[in-house]
């Protein structure tokens, strides 16, 4: 059995596990329930985590493949 896969598919699927879904959901729930300060703090934490993941993945792609695409 031969699987037709490439490194792009493997990298795309591995990044999906890094998306901070729980902090995003908790932040939205806190804002909706009235805990605005806590909700925005959690949303800020989640957005910083997303930016960190994006920067790290970009540097990795630049080092390994010499391009972002």
mmCIF file as gemmi writes it, N, C-alpha and C atoms, coordinates in Angstrom:
data_model
loop_
_atom_site.group_PDB
_atom_site.id
_atom_site.type_symbol
_atom_site.label_atom_id
_atom_site.label_alt_id
_atom_site.label_comp_id
_atom_site.label_asym_id
_atom_site.label_entity_id
_atom_site.label_seq_id
_atom_site.pdbx_PDB_ins_code
_atom_site.Cartn_x
_atom_site.Cartn_y
_atom_site.Cartn_z
_atom_site.occupancy
_atom_site.B_iso_or_equiv
_atom_site.pdbx_formal_charge
_atom_site.auth_seq_id
_atom_site.auth_asym_id
_atom_site.pdbx_PDB_model_num
ATOM 1 N N . UNK Axp A 1 ? 0.836 -1.162 0 1 0 ? 1 A 1
ATOM 2 C CA . UNK Axp A 1 ? 0 0 0 1 0 ? 1 A 1
ATOM 3 C C . UNK Axp A 1 ? 0.896 1.245 0 1 0 ? 1 A 1
ATOM 4 N N . UNK Axp A 2 ? 0.747 2.096 -0.967 1 0 ? 2 A 1
ATOM 5 C CA . UNK Axp A 2 ? 1.562 3.293 -1.063 1 0 ? 2 A 1
ATOM 6 C C . UNK Axp A 2 ? 0.67 4.504 -0.833 1 0 ? 2 A 1
ATOM 7 N N . UNK Axp A 3 ? 1.081 5.337 0.099 1 0 ? 3 A 1
ATOM 8 C CA . UNK Axp A 3 ? 0.33 6.548 0.391 1 0 ? 3 A 1
ATOM 9 C C . UNK Axp A 3 ? 0.955 7.71 -0.37 1 0 ? 3 A 1
ATOM 10 N N . UNK Axp A 4 ? 0.136 8.456 -1.059 1 0 ? 4 A 1
ATOM 11 C CA . UNK Axp A 4 ? 0.614 9.597 -1.812 1 0 ? 4 A 1
ATOM 12 C C . UNK Axp A 4 ? 0.526 10.841 -0.928 1 0 ? 4 A 1
ATOM 13 N N . UNK Axp A 5 ? 1.545 11.067 -0.13 1 0 ? 5 A 1
ATOM 14 C CA . UNK Axp A 5 ? 1.559 12.218 0.765 1 0 ? 5 A 1
ATOM 15 C C . UNK Axp A 5 ? 2.808 13.046 0.517 1 0 ? 5 A 1
ATOM 16 N N . UNK Axp A 6 ? 2.718 14.285 0.905 1 0 ? 6 A 1
ATOM 17 C CA . UNK Axp A 6 ? 3.859 15.178 0.779 1 0 ? 6 A 1
ATOM 18 C C . UNK Axp A 6 ? 4.136 15.825 2.132 1 0 ? 6 A 1
ATOM 19 N N . UNK Axp A 7 ? 5.25 16.503 2.205 1 0 ? 7 A 1
ATOM 20 C CA . UNK Axp A 7 ? 5.581 17.159 3.468 1 0 ? 7 A 1
ATOM 21 C C . UNK Axp A 7 ? 4.624 18.301 3.78 1 0 ? 7 A 1
ATOM 22 N N . UNK Axp A 8 ? 4.024 18.919 2.763 1 0 ? 8 A 1
ATOM 23 C CA . UNK Axp A 8 ? 3.079 20.001 3.009 1 0 ? 8 A 1
ATOM 24 C C . UNK Axp A 8 ? 1.833 19.504 3.738 1 0 ? 8 A 1
ATOM 25 N N . UNK Axp A 9 ? 1.376 18.333 3.365 1 0 ? 9 A 1
ATOM 26 C CA . UNK Axp A 9 ? 0.191 17.767 4.022 1 0 ? 9 A 1
ATOM 27 C C . UNK Axp A 9 ? 0.504 17.436 5.476 1 0 ? 9 A 1
ATOM 28 N N . UNK Axp A 10 ? 1.67 16.862 5.707 1 0 ? 10 A 1
ATOM 29 C CA . UNK Axp A 10 ? 2.049 16.517 7.075 1 0 ? 10 A 1
ATOM 30 C C . UNK Axp A 10 ? 2.198 17.763 7.938 1 0 ? 10 A 1
ATOM 31 N N . UNK Axp A 11 ? 2.781 18.82 7.405 1 0 ? 11 A 1
ATOM 32 C CA . UNK Axp A 11 ? 2.946 20.041 8.176 1 0 ? 11 A 1
ATOM 33 C C . UNK Axp A 11 ? 1.601 20.704 8.446 1 0 ? 11 A 1
ATOM 34 N N . UNK Axp A 12 ? 0.716 20.712 7.481 1 0 ? 12 A 1
ATOM 35 C CA . UNK Axp A 12 ? -0.595 21.335 7.665 1 0 ? 12 A 1
ATOM 36 C C . UNK Axp A 12 ? -1.406 20.605 8.729 1 0 ? 12 A 1
ATOM 37 N N . UNK Axp A 13 ? -1.368 19.306 8.739 1 0 ? 13 A 1
ATOM 38 C CA . UNK Axp A 13 ? -2.147 18.576 9.735 1 0 ? 13 A 1
ATOM 39 C C . UNK Axp A 13 ? -1.527 18.667 11.12 1 0 ? 13 A 1
ATOM 40 N N . UNK Axp A 14 ? -0.219 18.776 11.218 1 0 ? 14 A 1
ATOM 41 C CA . UNK Axp A 14 ? 0.396 18.878 12.542 1 0 ? 14 A 1
ATOM 42 C C . UNK Axp A 14 ? 0.118 20.23 13.189 1 0 ? 14 A 1
ATOM 43 N N . UNK Axp A 15 ? -0.064 21.271 12.394 1 0 ? 15 A 1
ATOM 44 C CA . UNK Axp A 15 ? -0.341 22.597 12.938 1 0 ? 15 A 1
ATOM 45 C C . UNK Axp A 15 ? -1.762 22.68 13.473 1 0 ? 15 A 1
ATOM 46 N N . UNK Axp A 16 ? -2.67 21.887 12.957 1 0 ? 16 A 1
ATOM 47 C CA . UNK Axp A 16 ? -4.057 21.935 13.413 1 0 ? 16 A 1
ATOM 48 C C . UNK Axp A 16 ? -4.187 21.637 14.902 1 0 ? 16 A 1
ATOM 49 N N . UNK Axp A 17 ? -3.298 20.814 15.438 1 0 ? 17 A 1
ATOM 50 C CA . UNK Axp A 17 ? -3.36 20.491 16.863 1 0 ? 17 A 1
ATOM 51 C C . UNK Axp A 17 ? -2.863 21.64 17.734 1 0 ? 17 A 1
ATOM 52 N N . UNK Axp A 18 ? -2.192 22.62 17.153 1 0 ? 18 A 1
ATOM 53 C CA . UNK Axp A 18 ? -1.661 23.737 17.918 1 0 ? 18 A 1
ATOM 54 C C . UNK Axp A 18 ? -2.65 24.888 18.079 1 0 ? 18 A 1
ATOM 55 N N . UNK Axp A 19 ? -3.743 24.885 17.347 1 0 ? 19 A 1
ATOM 56 C CA . UNK Axp A 19 ? -4.709 25.978 17.418 1 0 ? 19 A 1
ATOM 57 C C . UNK Axp A 19 ? -5.35 25.985 18.806 1 0 ? 19 A 1
ATOM 58 N N . UNK Axp A 20 ? -5.275 27.124 19.48 1 0 ? 20 A 1
ATOM 59 C CA . UNK Axp A 20 ? -5.781 27.183 20.867 1 0 ? 20 A 1
ATOM 60 C C . UNK Axp A 20 ? -7.293 27.327 20.927 1 0 ? 20 A 1
ATOM 61 N N . UNK Axp A 21 ? -8.001 26.268 20.671 1 0 ? 21 A 1
ATOM 62 C CA . UNK Axp A 21 ? -9.459 26.314 20.659 1 0 ? 21 A 1
ATOM 63 C C . UNK Axp A 21 ? -10.067 26.517 22.025 1 0 ? 21 A 1
ATOM 64 N N . UNK Axp A 22 ? -9.497 25.882 23.046 1 0 ? 22 A 1
ATOM 65 C CA . UNK Axp A 22 ? -10.069 25.978 24.395 1 0 ? 22 A 1
ATOM 66 C C . UNK Axp A 22 ? -9.957 27.397 24.946 1 0 ? 22 A 1
ATOM 67 N N . UNK Axp A 23 ? -8.799 28.074 24.874 1 0 ? 23 A 1
ATOM 68 C CA . UNK Axp A 23 ? -8.779 29.461 25.363 1 0 ? 23 A 1
ATOM 69 C C . UNK Axp A 23 ? -9.698 30.395 24.576 1 0 ? 23 A 1
ATOM 70 N N . UNK Axp A 24 ? -9.821 30.168 23.273 1 0 ? 24 A 1
ATOM 71 C CA . UNK Axp A 24 ? -10.722 31.003 22.487 1 0 ? 24 A 1
ATOM 72 C C . UNK Axp A 24 ? -12.168 30.81 22.924 1 0 ? 24 A 1
ATOM 73 N N . UNK Axp A 25 ? -12.587 29.574 23.086 1 0 ? 25 A 1
ATOM 74 C CA . UNK Axp A 25 ? -13.962 29.283 23.499 1 0 ? 25 A 1
ATOM 75 C C . UNK Axp A 25 ? -14.231 29.812 24.9 1 0 ? 25 A 1
ATOM 76 N N . UNK Axp A 26 ? -13.283 29.595 25.827 1 0 ? 26 A 1
ATOM 77 C CA . UNK Axp A 26 ? -13.467 30.089 27.192 1 0 ? 26 A 1
ATOM 78 C C . UNK Axp A 26 ? -13.531 31.612 27.233 1 0 ? 26 A 1
ATOM 79 N N . UNK Axp A 27 ? -12.726 32.281 26.408 1 0 ? 27 A 1
ATOM 80 C CA . UNK Axp A 27 ? -12.757 33.733 26.369 1 0 ? 27 A 1
ATOM 81 C C . UNK Axp A 27 ? -14.087 34.262 25.873 1 0 ? 27 A 1
ATOM 82 N N . UNK Axp A 28 ? -14.613 33.653 24.828 1 0 ? 28 A 1
ATOM 83 C CA . UNK Axp A 28 ? -15.915 34.088 24.296 1 0 ? 28 A 1
ATOM 84 C C . UNK Axp A 28 ? -17.02 33.819 25.306 1 0 ? 28 A 1
ATOM 85 N N . UNK Axp A 29 ? -16.981 32.678 25.948 1 0 ? 29 A 1
ATOM 86 C CA . UNK Axp A 29 ? -18.002 32.349 26.951 1 0 ? 29 A 1
ATOM 87 C C . UNK Axp A 29 ? -17.949 33.336 28.112 1 0 ? 29 A 1
ATOM 88 N N . UNK Axp A 30 ? -16.733 33.685 28.564 1 0 ? 30 A 1
ATOM 89 C CA . UNK Axp A 30 ? -16.616 34.65 29.66 1 0 ? 30 A 1
ATOM 90 C C . UNK Axp A 30 ? -17.175 36.012 29.28 1 0 ? 30 A 1
ATOM 91 N N . UNK Axp A 31 ? -16.907 36.47 28.063 1 0 ? 31 A 1
ATOM 92 C CA . UNK Axp A 31 ? -17.425 37.769 27.628 1 0 ? 31 A 1
ATOM 93 C C . UNK Axp A 31 ? -18.95 37.724 27.551 1 0 ? 31 A 1
ATOM 94 N N . UNK Axp A 32 ? -19.502 36.648 27.032 1 0 ? 32 A 1
ATOM 95 C CA . UNK Axp A 32 ? -20.958 36.536 26.897 1 0 ? 32 A 1
ATOM 96 C C . UNK Axp A 32 ? -21.635 36.478 28.269 1 0 ? 32 A 1
ATOM 97 N N . UNK Axp A 33 ? -20.993 35.819 29.225 1 0 ? 33 A 1
ATOM 98 C CA . UNK Axp A 33 ? -21.591 35.697 30.556 1 0 ? 33 A 1
ATOM 99 C C . UNK Axp A 33 ? -21.413 36.94 31.415 1 0 ? 33 A 1
ATOM 100 N N . UNK Axp A 34 ? -20.657 37.921 30.925 1 0 ? 34 A 1
ATOM 101 C CA . UNK Axp A 34 ? -20.517 39.154 31.677 1 0 ? 34 A 1
ATOM 102 C C . UNK Axp A 34 ? -19.173 39.357 32.336 1 0 ? 34 A 1
ATOM 103 N N . UNK Axp A 35 ? -18.301 38.379 32.28 1 0 ? 35 A 1
ATOM 104 C CA . UNK Axp A 35 ? -16.962 38.506 32.849 1 0 ? 35 A 1
ATOM 105 C C . UNK Axp A 35 ? -16.028 39.054 31.768 1 0 ? 35 A 1
ATOM 106 N N . UNK Axp A 36 ? -16.195 40.347 31.5 1 0 ? 36 A 1
ATOM 107 C CA . UNK Axp A 36 ? -15.551 40.965 30.343 1 0 ? 36 A 1
ATOM 108 C C . UNK Axp A 36 ? -14.031 40.996 30.507 1 0 ? 36 A 1
ATOM 109 N N . UNK Axp A 37 ? -13.53 41.393 31.664 1 0 ? 37 A 1
ATOM 110 C CA . UNK Axp A 37 ? -12.091 41.501 31.863 1 0 ? 37 A 1
ATOM 111 C C . UNK Axp A 37 ? -11.404 40.143 31.741 1 0 ? 37 A 1
ATOM 112 N N . UNK Axp A 38 ? -11.969 39.132 32.361 1 0 ? 38 A 1
ATOM 113 C CA . UNK Axp A 38 ? -11.411 37.785 32.263 1 0 ? 38 A 1
ATOM 114 C C . UNK Axp A 38 ? -11.502 37.261 30.837 1 0 ? 38 A 1
ATOM 115 N N . UNK Axp A 39 ? -12.604 37.539 30.169 1 0 ? 39 A 1
ATOM 116 C CA . UNK Axp A 39 ? -12.775 37.085 28.789 1 0 ? 39 A 1
ATOM 117 C C . UNK Axp A 39 ? -11.754 37.702 27.855 1 0 ? 39 A 1
ATOM 118 N N . UNK Axp A 40 ? -11.538 39.026 27.982 1 0 ? 40 A 1
ATOM 119 C CA . UNK Axp A 40 ? -10.557 39.672 27.13 1 0 ? 40 A 1
ATOM 120 C C . UNK Axp A 40 ? -9.14 39.223 27.456 1 0 ? 40 A 1
ATOM 121 N N . UNK Axp A 41 ? -8.881 38.909 28.71 1 0 ? 41 A 1
ATOM 122 C CA . UNK Axp A 41 ? -7.562 38.39 29.075 1 0 ? 41 A 1
ATOM 123 C C . UNK Axp A 41 ? -7.324 37.03 28.411 1 0 ? 41 A 1
ATOM 124 N N . UNK Axp A 42 ? -8.326 36.188 28.427 1 0 ? 42 A 1
ATOM 125 C CA . UNK Axp A 42 ? -8.18 34.876 27.782 1 0 ? 42 A 1
ATOM 126 C C . UNK Axp A 42 ? -8.092 34.993 26.263 1 0 ? 42 A 1
ATOM 127 N N . UNK Axp A 43 ? -8.856 35.908 25.692 1 0 ? 43 A 1
ATOM 128 C CA . UNK Axp A 43 ? -8.781 36.121 24.245 1 0 ? 43 A 1
ATOM 129 C C . UNK Axp A 43 ? -7.421 36.703 23.85 1 0 ? 43 A 1
ATOM 130 N N . UNK Axp A 44 ? -6.869 37.563 24.683 1 0 ? 44 A 1
ATOM 131 C CA . UNK Axp A 44 ? -5.534 38.106 24.426 1 0 ? 44 A 1
ATOM 132 C C . UNK Axp A 44 ? -4.486 37.012 24.509 1 0 ? 44 A 1
ATOM 133 N N . UNK Axp A 45 ? -4.607 36.149 25.504 1 0 ? 45 A 1
ATOM 134 C CA . UNK Axp A 45 ? -3.677 35.025 25.622 1 0 ? 45 A 1
ATOM 135 C C . UNK Axp A 45 ? -3.761 34.115 24.399 1 0 ? 45 A 1
ATOM 136 N N . UNK Axp A 46 ? -4.962 33.827 23.956 1 0 ? 46 A 1
ATOM 137 C CA . UNK Axp A 46 ? -5.14 32.955 22.79 1 0 ? 46 A 1
ATOM 138 C C . UNK Axp A 46 ? -4.587 33.618 21.53 1 0 ? 46 A 1
ATOM 139 N N . UNK Axp A 47 ? -4.795 34.932 21.372 1 0 ? 47 A 1
ATOM 140 C CA . UNK Axp A 47 ? -4.283 35.598 20.181 1 0 ? 47 A 1
ATOM 141 C C . UNK Axp A 47 ? -2.754 35.667 20.201 1 0 ? 47 A 1
ATOM 142 N N . UNK Axp A 48 ? -2.153 35.861 21.356 1 0 ? 48 A 1
ATOM 143 C CA . UNK Axp A 48 ? -0.694 35.826 21.454 1 0 ? 48 A 1
ATOM 144 C C . UNK Axp A 48 ? -0.156 34.441 21.121 1 0 ? 48 A 1
ATOM 145 N N . UNK Axp A 49 ? -0.865 33.423 21.541 1 0 ? 49 A 1
ATOM 146 C CA . UNK Axp A 49 ? -0.464 32.057 21.217 1 0 ? 49 A 1
ATOM 147 C C . UNK Axp A 49 ? -0.568 31.799 19.718 1 0 ? 49 A 1
ATOM 148 N N . UNK Axp A 50 ? -1.603 32.301 19.083 1 0 ? 50 A 1
ATOM 149 C CA . UNK Axp A 50 ? -1.762 32.147 17.629 1 0 ? 50 A 1
ATOM 150 C C . UNK Axp A 50 ? -0.647 32.87 16.885 1 0 ? 50 A 1
ATOM 151 N N . UNK Axp A 51 ? -0.321 34.08 17.328 1 0 ? 51 A 1
ATOM 152 C CA . UNK Axp A 51 ? 0.758 34.834 16.683 1 0 ? 51 A 1
ATOM 153 C C . UNK Axp A 51 ? 2.095 34.12 16.864 1 0 ? 51 A 1
ATOM 154 N N . UNK Axp A 52 ? 2.339 33.579 18.042 1 0 ? 52 A 1
ATOM 155 C CA . UNK Axp A 52 ? 3.583 32.844 18.292 1 0 ? 52 A 1
ATOM 156 C C . UNK Axp A 52 ? 3.69 31.607 17.409 1 0 ? 52 A 1
ATOM 157 N N . UNK Axp A 53 ? 2.598 30.9 17.243 1 0 ? 53 A 1
ATOM 158 C CA . UNK Axp A 53 ? 2.584 29.723 16.373 1 0 ? 53 A 1
ATOM 159 C C . UNK Axp A 53 ? 2.862 30.129 14.936 1 0 ? 53 A 1
ATOM 160 N N . UNK Axp A 54 ? 2.252 31.218 14.491 1 0 ? 54 A 1
ATOM 161 C CA . UNK Axp A 54 ? 2.443 31.681 13.113 1 0 ? 54 A 1
ATOM 162 C C . UNK Axp A 54 ? 3.89 32.105 12.869 1 0 ? 54 A 1
ATOM 163 N N . UNK Axp A 55 ? 4.485 32.812 13.811 1 0 ? 55 A 1
ATOM 164 C CA . UNK Axp A 55 ? 5.874 33.238 13.648 1 0 ? 55 A 1
ATOM 165 C C . UNK Axp A 55 ? 6.811 32.039 13.654 1 0 ? 55 A 1
ATOM 166 N N . UNK Axp A 56 ? 6.592 31.11 14.558 1 0 ? 56 A 1
ATOM 167 C CA . UNK Axp A 56 ? 7.44 29.918 14.616 1 0 ? 56 A 1
ATOM 168 C C . UNK Axp A 56 ? 7.328 29.067 13.361 1 0 ? 56 A 1
ATOM 169 N N . UNK Axp A 57 ? 6.128 28.9 12.858 1 0 ? 57 A 1
ATOM 170 C CA . UNK Axp A 57 ? 5.938 28.12 11.639 1 0 ? 57 A 1
ATOM 171 C C . UNK Axp A 57 ? 6.551 28.827 10.439 1 0 ? 57 A 1
ATOM 172 N N . UNK Axp A 58 ? 6.438 30.154 10.407 1 0 ? 58 A 1
ATOM 173 C CA . UNK Axp A 58 ? 7.037 30.913 9.299 1 0 ? 58 A 1
ATOM 174 C C . UNK Axp A 58 ? 8.551 30.774 9.291 1 0 ? 58 A 1
ATOM 175 N N . UNK Axp A 59 ? 9.175 30.917 10.455 1 0 ? 59 A 1
ATOM 176 C CA . UNK Axp A 59 ? 10.627 30.755 10.524 1 0 ? 59 A 1
ATOM 177 C C . UNK Axp A 59 ? 11.052 29.342 10.145 1 0 ? 59 A 1
ATOM 178 N N . UNK Axp A 60 ? 10.276 28.357 10.565 1 0 ? 60 A 1
ATOM 179 C CA . UNK Axp A 60 ? 10.603 26.975 10.209 1 0 ? 60 A 1
ATOM 180 C C . UNK Axp A 60 ? 10.523 26.763 8.701 1 0 ? 60 A 1
ATOM 181 N N . UNK Axp A 61 ? 9.478 27.28 8.078 1 0 ? 61 A 1
ATOM 182 C CA . UNK Axp A 61 ? 9.349 27.139 6.626 1 0 ? 61 A 1
ATOM 183 C C . UNK Axp A 61 ? 10.46 27.886 5.897 1 0 ? 61 A 1
ATOM 184 N N . UNK Axp A 62 ? 10.838 29.056 6.405 1 0 ? 62 A 1
ATOM 185 C CA . UNK Axp A 62 ? 11.923 29.798 5.76 1 0 ? 62 A 1
ATOM 186 C C . UNK Axp A 62 ? 13.259 29.056 5.88 1 0 ? 62 A 1
ATOM 187 N N . UNK Axp A 63 ? 13.489 28.415 7.02 1 0 ? 63 A 1
ATOM 188 C CA . UNK Axp A 63 ? 14.75 27.69 7.218 1 0 ? 63 A 1
ATOM 189 C C . UNK Axp A 63 ? 14.803 26.408 6.401 1 0 ? 63 A 1
ATOM 190 N N . UNK Axp A 64 ? 13.689 25.689 6.332 1 0 ? 64 A 1
ATOM 191 C CA . UNK Axp A 64 ? 13.676 24.374 5.717 1 0 ? 64 A 1
ATOM 192 C C . UNK Axp A 64 ? 13.475 24.47 4.201 1 0 ? 64 A 1
ATOM 193 N N . UNK Axp A 65 ? 12.523 25.264 3.769 1 0 ? 65 A 1
ATOM 194 C CA . UNK Axp A 65 ? 12.149 25.266 2.366 1 0 ? 65 A 1
ATOM 195 C C . UNK Axp A 65 ? 12.572 26.515 1.603 1 0 ? 65 A 1
ATOM 196 N N . UNK Axp A 66 ? 13.12 27.51 2.294 1 0 ? 66 A 1
ATOM 197 C CA . UNK Axp A 66 ? 13.512 28.793 1.7 1 0 ? 66 A 1
ATOM 198 C C . UNK Axp A 66 ? 12.338 29.577 1.131 1 0 ? 66 A 1
ATOM 199 N N . UNK Axp A 67 ? 11.123 29.266 1.535 1 0 ? 67 A 1
ATOM 200 C CA . UNK Axp A 67 ? 9.942 30.025 1.123 1 0 ? 67 A 1
ATOM 201 C C . UNK Axp A 67 ? 8.804 29.744 2.086 1 0 ? 67 A 1
ATOM 202 N N . UNK Axp A 68 ? 7.829 30.633 2.084 1 0 ? 68 A 1
ATOM 203 C CA . UNK Axp A 68 ? 6.675 30.438 2.948 1 0 ? 68 A 1
ATOM 204 C C . UNK Axp A 68 ? 5.593 29.59 2.316 1 0 ? 68 A 1
ATOM 205 N N . UNK Axp A 69 ? 5.655 29.398 1.001 1 0 ? 69 A 1
ATOM 206 C CA . UNK Axp A 69 ? 4.638 28.605 0.313 1 0 ? 69 A 1
ATOM 207 C C . UNK Axp A 69 ? 5.284 27.43 -0.374 1 0 ? 69 A 1
